[in-house]
Amino acid sequence: MDSHKIGTDPPEPPAGAPRQPPARQVPEGCLVVAIRLPARVVALVLVLPLRMAWDALVAGGRLLTRTVLRPAGRASLWIARALLVWPFVGLWRYVVDPLGRALSRLGRVLVAVPLGCLHRYVLTPLGHALIWLYARVLTPVGHGLWWALRGAGAGLAAAGAGVAAGVAWLVRHLVVVPARWLHEWVLTPVGRAIAWCAAGLLRGLRLAVTGAGVCLCRVLRVLLVPPALVLWRWVLVPAGRLLAVTGREAGQALGHAWRVAGRVSLAVGRALGALLRWIFVEPVRWLHRSVLTPVGQAVRDTVLRPAAEAARGAGRAVRSALAAARESVRQARADVRRVLFGARPEPVEAVDRREPVGRAARTLGRSTTALTKD
């Protein structure tokens, strides 16, 4: 259990490093001293079982991770790779990729090349012909029609301007002038009167609300502020200080108890490890070293090796007997074949007569023969 790594005291500075002067001790009150010792005792009693259980869980988790979860994860990863990755890789490499290349070549041959020929030899000449038709035929016809329509539009515009001027004069004298008179002599005075009345009403409401607010503020100040000040000064501030001291001491007690529990848990773990080693491991080791190993060696030397030698000798005897039996069967078959079909003719051995063959023979242009060449 690695409980000494969690919640231990900070490491001491190296020998060569300059030491800082000790912090100035702040005098503590009797309340702090009265709270500290019981809080530390209670925290130690409560934290020690939790710390030992935590260290046991940590050690068990590490053992479980090392012996079960990590091998299971590796096996799961290998199975997932074998079931999910490798089939898709093989499918892509041996099916999808060749099929895609074949479809690409087929599309290029069946689609791209015909479309290119269509664009080059049909659409391009047709487009040039349409451009010539637009530039040489349709454009002059369109300009002529435009000049004709513009002349007709100018006449219609002049007639429309006269009609619009008459309509504008009628609208001005029948609508605009009466509306202006109504706004100037009726609506403006009425609106100003309404605005003056609304301003007076708002001013009165503002004065009433201000007076009521001042009165209410003075009443609340007399009735609420002094009791609140007394409550804050003589109740809440002391209670807050007491809670702060209690919380600080409780936190320090918990930290101290956690560190002490770590050391106790480490000592208990080491004691349990030593006890298990002396109860189980050492007897098993002694039994293996002093009993099982000599017994195994004796069994090996007195039983297993002679048995192995006997088995090897029996195997050799069986193999030699099988070889002799096969040889006897072979001779019997040869005798039966000789009786039924006669003896085979003996092969004639070739005799080397030292006769020259090919280029090794003597010619008219050489002074050596095949026998005196070497």
C-alpha positions, 0 to 999 in steps of 0.5 A: 500500500502506497499510503505514504504518498498521499497526505504526507508532510512536505519534504525537507529542503536539501542540505545546501539550500538556505533555511528560511527563518521560522514563521512568527507564532501568533498567540492563540486563544483558549477557545482555539486550544480547547477546540483543537485537541478534541477535534483532532481526536474525533477526526482521527477516530473517524478518518482512520477506518476510512483511510485504511479502507481507501488504501485497501481499495487502492491496492486491490484496484491496482492488483485488479488492473494489473492482473485482470483489466489490463490483460482483458483490455489487450484481449478485447483490443485484439478481438476488436481489431480482428473482428472490426479492423482487419475485415474492413481493411481486407474489404477495402484493399481487395474489393472496394479499391479494385472495384473503384478503380474499375468503375473509374476507368469504366466511367472515363471510357463510357462517360468522360470521353463521349462527353468530351467528344460531344462538347468538342465536335457538337456543342462548340460549333453550335455555340459559335453558330448561335453567337454569330446569329446573335451578333449578325441578326438578332442584335440589329433587329433588336436595336430597330425595335428599341428605337421604335418603342422609345418613340412610342414611349415618349408620346405616352410619357408626355400625355401621362405628364399632363394627366398627372399634373391635373391630378396633383392640382386637384389633390393639393386643393382638395386634400392637402390644404384642408388637412393643413388647416385642420392640423394648425387650428384644431389638432395642435391646440388640443394636443398642447392642452392635453400635454399641459394636463398630463404634465401637471398630473405627473408632477403631482404624482411625483411629489406624492411618491417622493413624500411617501418614500421619504416618510417610509425611509425615515420610519424604516431607518428608525425601526430596522437599522438599530436592531440590525446593527445590534444583531450584526455587532453582538450576534452574527460577528461573534458567531461567524468568528466562532464558526470560522475558528471551528471550521479551520481547526476541523480542517486542520484536524482532518488533514492531520488525522489523514496523514496520521492514518496514512502512516498507521495504514502503512504500518498495518499494511507492512505488518500484514504483509510480513505476517502473510509472508511468514505464515504462507510464503515462507512455509511454501518456499521452505516446502518447495526448497527443502521437500519438493525439490529433493523429492522431485530430483530423486523421482527424476533420477530414480524413476523418470530417467530410467523410465525414459531410457527404457522407453527410448530402448523400447522405441529403438527395438520397435523401430529395428523390428519394424525395419527388419519386418519391412526388409523381409516383406521387401525381399518376399515381394522381390522373390515373388516378382522374380518367380512370376516375371523372371529376373531383371537384366543387369545394367551394362556399365559404360566404359570410358575409351578416352575417345575425343568428342566434339572440339576436343578431337585433333584437327589439322590446325592443332598440334595436340590431341585429346590424350595429350591436351592436359 
